[in-house]
Amino acid sequence: MTLTYTGKSRRRSRGQIFLIFAIVLPVLLMFLGLALDVGFAWIMKALLSRSVDAAALAGMRNIDKGTAKAQQIAQEAFDANFGTGFSRDTATPTVTITVGKDGSNNNIVNVTATATINTFFIRIVPGFSTMNISSSAQATQPQLLMSLMLDRSGSMALNGGGQALPGAVTSFIDDFNNTTDEVAEVSFASIATVDVSMRTNFQTPITDAVNGLNYAGATFSQAALTDGMNQITGVQTVTGQNVVKVAVFFTDGWANTINDNLNCPATTNLNYGGCSPAESATPTPGWCANPSPPASVSNVFWMDPTTGNTLSNCNAATFPSQQSGTNISLTQAHVSTEALYRAVQVANNMRTQNITVYSIGLGSYINQTFMQEIANDPASPTYDSTQPVGEAVFAPDSSQLTAVFNTIAQKILLRISQ
């Protein structure tokens, strides 16, 4: 069969096509316009979200400067991120910033912003000539409990650490909220001392304490970590309160001192140790450069556990090793290895109590593996991903000490500013 179209039929077909096109075109244009308007609304939403996030974090990081100042800085952060906006805005976005406390007494900053945009196509629908786009963000700051454990051993007087530490610590604590955070400071050499117990309004006491440190003696790291841990765990917190617990351990040498009951005539409990073999071999060994205190034939020094003063020879031949579970010969090398082990065990105990440990090492002869183990740094050979993960950072010389302390400060601030 052959179909033949006449001219009249072709004209009728073209007319039908034009009619269909005339009906469909407005619908197509409406959908296109809707896509454009919705697309622009999505862009505006993303811009507002970015801006309120930045504002909330900026306000939280400056909350210790007072509510008005925190709100001002938050507004400035919003303006900087939002920029000039788009020409289709009918007005500058309305921003609401509130600073206060949540139900658990944690600091909180809420930021809400609303922008009104003009529509192009869907404005033909009554009530849709403009669209209101809103976004909000909330930053909370849990209570911070932090202990600083600072090395004041003799080597700090020889490598520039003693001169650099006060400025580095002062800069570090200035990053934290003096009215809501709680911070303690422990210093250690042959013994450990709690110079500033856990408190708010910590900045001046810690600055004064660090400026007054006297650098002499060995390195009893285990005692410093224990005191730092006890300062944190001794704080009573409110049930349900979000608390961040942090310990910052700083040293320029190897852990080289431990404490045991050795049944000596002079006393039944002694600190003992001294420079580890690795420290003795360095060009600037520090405390043991010129060993004047009385020492045993194994070059182990005896120290009063309350004053750190050196004592006469204990004459003990062995000591109880926690690492091996047996009594082993009392040599400088064995005591040093034991001191490293015991310090790491305390740090591990901290992590079981949800304390994140950061470590800072000064000098070229620091035991980096030990520092990584103290912090549970991912680079540590004993890294445990199921425990709080810290970080070990190193300053090759004292001129870089402030920079590495600031690095750790930023890590902690990031942790508490969510």
C-alpha positions as CSV (number, residue, x, y, z in Angstrom):
1,M,0.0,0.0,0.0
2,T,1.3,3.5,-0.8
3,L,0.3,6.5,1.3
4,T,0.3,9.8,-0.4
5,Y,0.2,13.1,1.5
6,T,-1.4,16.0,-0.2
7,G,-0.3,19.6,0.4
8,K,-3.3,20.2,2.6
9,S,-2.4,17.2,4.8
10,R,1.2,18.5,5.2
11,R,-0.1,22.0,6.2
12,R,-2.4,20.4,8.7
13,S,0.6,18.4,10.2
14,R,2.7,21.5,10.5
15,G,-0.1,23.3,12.2
16,Q,-0.4,20.6,14.8
17,I,3.3,20.6,15.5
18,F,3.2,24.4,16.0
19,L,0.2,24.0,18.3
20,I,2.0,21.3,20.4
21,F,5.1,23.4,20.5
22,A,3.2,26.5,21.6
23,I,1.6,24.4,24.5
24,V,4.9,22.7,25.5
25,L,7.2,25.7,25.3
26,P,5.9,27.6,28.4
27,V,6.1,24.4,30.4
28,L,9.7,23.8,29.2
29,L,10.6,27.4,30.1
30,M,9.0,27.1,33.5
31,F,11.0,23.9,34.3
32,L,14.2,25.6,33.0
33,G,13.5,28.6,35.1
34,L,12.8,26.5,38.1
35,A,16.1,24.7,37.6
36,L,17.9,28.0,37.4
37,D,16.2,29.5,40.4
38,V,16.7,26.3,42.5
39,G,20.3,26.1,41.3
40,F,21.0,29.6,42.4
41,A,19.3,28.9,45.7
42,W,21.6,25.9,46.2
43,I,24.7,28.1,45.6
44,M,23.5,30.6,48.1
45,K,22.8,27.9,50.6
46,A,26.4,26.6,50.2
47,L,27.8,30.1,50.6
48,L,25.8,30.7,53.7
49,S,26.8,27.3,55.2
50,R,30.5,28.0,54.7
51,S,30.1,31.5,56.2
52,V,28.2,30.5,59.3
53,D,30.6,27.6,59.9
54,A,33.5,29.9,59.8
55,A,31.7,32.4,62.1
56,A,30.8,29.8,64.7
57,L,34.4,28.5,64.9
58,A,35.9,32.0,65.0
59,G,33.5,33.0,67.8
60,M,34.3,29.9,69.8
61,R,38.1,30.4,69.5
62,N,37.7,33.9,70.9
63,I,35.1,33.2,73.5
64,D,37.5,33.9,76.3
65,K,37.7,37.5,75.2
66,G,34.1,38.1,76.2
67,T,30.7,37.7,74.6
68,A,30.7,41.0,72.7
69,K,34.2,40.5,71.3
70,A,33.5,36.9,70.3
71,Q,30.3,38.0,68.5
72,Q,32.3,40.8,66.7
73,I,35.0,38.4,65.5
74,A,32.3,35.9,64.5
75,Q,30.6,38.5,62.4
76,E,33.9,39.5,60.8
77,A,34.5,35.9,59.9
78,F,31.1,35.6,58.4
79,D,31.6,38.8,56.3
80,A,35.0,37.7,55.1
81,N,33.7,34.3,53.9
82,F,30.4,35.6,52.4
83,G,32.2,38.4,50.5
84,T,30.0,40.7,48.5
85,G,27.3,38.1,47.9
86,F,25.4,38.1,44.6
87,S,23.7,41.0,42.8
88,R,20.4,39.1,43.1
89,D,20.3,39.5,46.8
90,T,17.6,42.0,47.8
91,A,19.5,42.8,51.1
92,T,22.6,41.9,53.0
93,P,22.1,38.6,54.9
94,T,20.7,38.9,58.4
95,V,23.1,37.2,60.8
96,T,22.2,36.3,64.4
97,I,25.1,35.3,66.7
98,T,24.5,34.0,70.3
99,V,27.1,33.0,72.8
100,G,26.3,31.1,76.0
101,K,26.3,27.7,77.7
102,D,24.5,24.4,76.9
103,G,22.8,22.1,79.3
104,S,26.2,20.5,80.3
105,N,27.7,23.9,81.0
106,N,29.9,23.8,77.9
107,N,30.5,27.0,75.9
108,I,28.4,27.2,72.8
109,V,28.2,29.6,69.9
110,N,25.1,29.6,67.6
111,V,25.2,31.4,64.2
112,T,22.1,31.7,61.9
113,A,22.1,33.7,58.6
114,T,19.2,34.4,56.2
115,A,19.6,35.8,52.7
116,T,16.7,36.9,50.4
117,I,17.2,36.3,46.7
118,N,15.0,37.5,43.8
119,T,13.7,34.8,41.5
120,F,13.6,35.0,37.7
121,F,11.1,32.5,36.5
122,I,9.1,31.1,39.3
123,R,8.2,34.7,40.3
124,I,5.2,34.3,38.0
125,V,3.8,32.1,40.7
126,P,2.1,34.3,43.4
127,G,4.3,34.6,46.5
128,F,7.5,33.3,44.8
129,S,9.0,36.6,43.6
130,T,11.7,36.1,46.3
131,M,13.1,33.2,48.2
132,N,14.5,33.2,51.7
133,I,17.6,31.0,52.1
134,S,18.8,30.2,55.7
135,S,21.7,28.3,57.2
136,S,22.9,27.8,60.8
137,A,25.9,26.4,62.6
138,Q,26.8,25.6,66.2
139,A,30.2,25.3,67.8
140,T,30.6,23.8,71.2
141,Q,33.6,23.9,73.4
142,P,33.8,21.2,76.0
143,Q,35.7,21.7,79.2
144,L,39.4,21.3,78.8
145,L,41.5,19.6,81.5
146,M,45.2,19.8,80.6
147,S,48.4,19.0,82.4
148,L,51.8,20.4,81.3
149,M,54.8,18.3,82.3
150,L,58.0,20.3,81.8
151,D,61.6,19.0,82.0
152,R,63.9,21.1,84.2
153,S,66.9,18.6,84.2
154,G,70.5,19.9,84.1
155,S,70.9,19.6,80.4
156,M,68.3,22.3,79.9
157,A,70.8,24.8,81.3
158,L,73.3,23.8,78.6
159,N,71.3,23.6,75.3
160,G,69.3,26.9,75.5
161,G,66.2,25.1,76.6
162,G,66.1,26.9,79.9
163,Q,66.1,30.3,78.2
164,A,63.5,29.3,75.5
165,L,61.0,27.4,77.6
166,P,59.3,30.3,79.5
167,G,58.4,32.1,76.3
168,A,57.3,29.0,74.6
169,V,55.0,27.9,77.5
170,T,53.6,31.5,77.9
171,S,52.7,31.6,74.2
172,F,51.2,28.1,74.5
173,I,48.9,28.8,77.4
174,D,47.7,32.1,76.0
175,D,45.9,30.1,73.3
176,F,43.5,28.6,75.9
177,N,40.6,30.0,77.8
178,N,41.8,31.3,81.1
179,T,38.3,31.5,82.7
180,T,36.8,28.1,81.7
181,D,39.7,25.7,80.8
182,E,41.6,24.1,83.7
183,V,45.3,23.6,83.4
184,A,48.0,22.2,85.8
185,E,51.8,22.4,85.5
186,V,54.3,19.9,86.7
187,S,58.1,20.2,86.4
188,F,60.6,17.4,86.8
189,A,64.2,16.5,87.1
190,S,65.5,14.1,89.8
191,I,62.0,14.4,91.3
192,A,58.7,15.8,90.0
193,T,56.9,18.8,91.5
194,V,53.3,20.0,91.0
195,D,54.1,23.7,90.6
196,V,50.6,24.7,89.7
197,S,47.7,22.5,90.6
198,M,44.7,22.1,88.2
199,R,42.7,25.4,88.1
200,T,41.1,28.0,86.0
201,N,42.9,31.4,85.9
202,F,46.1,29.4,85.3
203,Q,48.0,31.7,82.9
204,T,49.7,34.0,85.4
205,P,50.6,31.2,87.9
206,I,52.1,29.0,85.2
207,T,54.0,31.8,83.6
208,D,55.5,32.7,87.0
209,A,56.3,29.1,87.8
210,V,58.1,28.5,84.5
211,N,60.1,31.8,84.8
212,G,61.3,30.6,88.2
213,L,62.5,27.1,87.2
214,N,66.0,26.0,88.2
215,Y,67.6,23.5,85.8
216,A,69.6,20.8,87.5
217,G,69.4,17.0,88.1
218,A,68.3,13.9,86.2
219,T,65.1,13.0,84.3
220,F,62.4,11.3,86.3
221,S,59.8,11.1,83.5
222,Q,57.6,8.5,85.1
223,A,57.0,10.7,88.1
224,A,56.1,13.7,85.9
225,L,53.6,11.7,83.9
226,T,52.0,10.2,87.1
227,D,51.6,13.6,88.7
228,G,50.2,15.0,85.4
229,M,47.7,12.2,85.2
230,N,46.6,12.6,88.8
231,Q,46.0,16.3,88.3
232,I,43.5,15.5,85.5
233,T,41.8,12.5,87.0
234,G,41.4,14.3,90.3
235,V,38.9,16.8,88.8
236,Q,35.3,15.9,89.5
237,T,33.2,16.4,86.4
238,V,29.4,16.7,86.0
239,T,27.7,13.6,84.7
240,G,27.0,13.9,81.0
241,Q,29.5,16.8,80.7
242,N,31.7,16.7,77.6
243,V,35.3,17.0,78.8
244,V,38.5,16.9,76.8
245,K,41.5,15.6,78.7
246,V,45.0,16.4,77.4
247,A,48.5,15.9,78.7
248,V,51.5,17.6,77.2
249,F,54.9,16.1,78.0
250,F,58.1,18.0,77.3
251,T,61.7,16.8,77.7
252,D,65.1,17.4,76.2
253,G,66.6,14.0,77.2
254,W,66.1,10.3,77.9
255,A,64.0,9.0,80.9
256,N,66.8,7.9,83.2
257,T,65.5,7.7,86.8
258,I,63.2,5.3,88.7
259,N,62.1,4.7,92.2
260,D,62.1,1.5,94.2
261,N,62.4,0.0,97.7
262,L,65.9,-1.4,97.6
263,N,66.3,-2.1,101.4
264,C,69.3,0.1,101.7
265,P,70.5,1.1,105.1
266,A,70.0,4.9,104.5
267,T,66.4,4.7,103.4
268,T,64.1,2.0,102.1
269,N,62.8,4.1,99.2
270,L,65.1,5.8,96.7
271,N,65.1,7.5,93.3
272,Y,68.1,6.2,91.4
273,G,69.6,6.5,87.9
274,G,71.3,9.3,86.2
275,C,72.5,9.8,82.6
276,S,71.6,7.0,80.3
277,P,74.5,5.6,78.1
278,A,73.0,7.3,75.1
279,E,73.1,10.7,76.9
280,S,76.6,10.1,78.1
281,A,77.8,9.6,74.6
282,T,76.5,12.9,73.3
283,P,78.8,15.9,72.8
284,T,76.8,17.9,75.4
285,P,75.6,15.2,77.9
286,G,74.3,17.8,80.4
287,W,73.7,16.7,83.9
288,C,76.3,13.9,83.8
289,A,79.0,15.9,82.0
290,N,81.0,16.1,85.2
291,P,79.5,13.5,87.6
292,S,80.3,14.9,91.1
293,P,77.6,13.2,93.1
294,P,78.5,9.9,94.8
295,A,77.8,7.0,92.5
296,S,78.0,3.3,92.6
297,V,80.6,1.4,90.6
298,S,77.9,1.0,87.9
299,N,77.6,4.8,87.8
300,V,74.1,4.9,89.1
301,F,73.3,7.9,91.4
302,W,71.1,7.7,94.5
303,M,68.7,10.6,95.1
304,D,66.4,11.6,98.0
305,P,62.8,10.9,96.7
306,T,61.5,14.1,98.4
307,T,64.3,16.6,97.6
308,G,66.2,15.1,94.7
309,N,69.5,15.6,96.6
310,T,72.1,13.0,96.0
311,L,72.8,10.4,98.7
312,S,75.7,8.1,99.6
313,N,76.0,4.8,97.8
314,C,73.2,2.3,98.4
315,N,75.4,-0.7,97.4
316,A,72.5,-2.5,96.0
317,A,73.5,-5.0,93.3
318,T,70.1,-5.6,91.7
319,F,66.7,-3.9,91.3
320,P,63.2,-5.1,90.6
321,S,62.5,-4.7,86.9
322,Q,58.8,-4.2,86.0
323,Q,59.6,-4.9,82.4
324,S,61.0,-8.3,83.0
325,G,59.2,-9.2,86.2
326,T,62.5,-10.2,87.8
327,N,65.4,-8.7,89.7
328,I,68.2,-7.7,87.3
329,S,71.7,-6.3,87.8
330,L,71.8,-2.6,88.7
331,T,73.6,-0.9,85.9
332,Q,73.1,2.5,84.2
333,A,72.0,0.8,81.0
334,H,69.4,-1.4,82.7
335,V,68.0,1.5,84.8
336,S,67.7,3.7,81.7
337,T,65.8,1.0,79.8
338,E,63.5,0.4,82.8
339,A,62.9,4.2,83.1
340,L,61.7,4.4,79.5
341,Y,59.5,1.4,80.0
342,R,57.8,2.7,83.2
343,A,57.2,6.1,81.7
344,V,55.4,4.6,78.7
345,Q,53.3,2.4,81.0
346,V,52.0,5.5,82.7
347,A,51.2,7.1,79.4
348,N,49.3,4.0,78.4
349,N,47.4,4.2,81.6
350,M,46.5,7.8,80.8
351,R,44.9,6.7,77.6
352,T,42.7,4.1,79.3
353,Q,41.2,7.1,81.1
354,N,40.6,8.9,77.8
355,I,43.5,11.3,78.2
356,T,45.2,12.2,74.9
357,V,49.0,12.6,75.3
358,Y,51.1,14.9,73.2
359,S,54.9,14.9,73.5
360,I,57.5,17.6,72.6
361,G,61.2,16.8,72.3
362,L,64.1,19.3,72.3
363,G,67.5,18.7,70.8
364,S,69.2,16.3,68.3
365,Y,69.8,13.5,70.8
366,I,66.2,13.0,72.0
367,N,64.8,9.4,71.9
368,Q,62.2,9.9,69.2
369,T,60.8,6.4,69.4
370,F,60.2,6.9,73.2
371,M,58.4,10.2,72.5
372,Q,56.2,8.6,69.9
373,E,55.3,5.8,72.2
374,I,54.4,8.3,75.0
375,A,52.0,10.1,72.6
376,N,50.7,7.0,70.8
377,D,51.8,8.7,67.6
378,P,50.9,6.8,64.4
379,A,54.6,6.7,63.7
380,S,55.2,4.7,66.9
381,P,56.1,1.0,66.6
382,T,53.6,0.4,69.3
383,Y,50.8,2.5,67.9
384,D,47.3,1.5,69.0
385,S,44.5,2.9,66.9
386,T,41.9,1.9,69.5
387,Q,43.4,4.3,72.1
388,P,43.5,8.2,72.0
389,V,45.9,9.3,69.3
390,G,48.4,12.0,70.2
391,E,51.4,13.4,68.3
392,A,55.1,13.7,69.0
393,V,56.8,16.8,67.6
394,F,60.5,17.8,67.8
395,A,62.5,21.0,68.0
396,P,66.1,20.4,66.8
397,D,67.2,23.5,68.7
398,S,65.8,25.9,71.3
399,S,65.0,28.6,68.6
400,Q,62.2,26.3,67.4
401,L,60.7,25.5,70.7
402,T,57.9,28.1,70.6
403,A,56.9,26.9,67.1
404,V,56.5,23.3,68.1
405,F,54.6,24.2,71.3
406,N,52.2,26.3,69.1
407,T,51.8,23.3,66.8
408,I,50.5,21.2,69.7
409,A,48.3,24.1,70.8
410,Q,46.6,24.2,67.4
411,K,46.1,20.4,67.5
412,I,44.4,20.7,70.9
413,L,42.3,23.7,69.8
414,L,41.1,21.8,66.8
415,R,40.1,18.9,69.1
416,I,38.0,21.1,71.4
417,S,36.5,23.4,68.7
418,Q,34.0,21.2,67.0
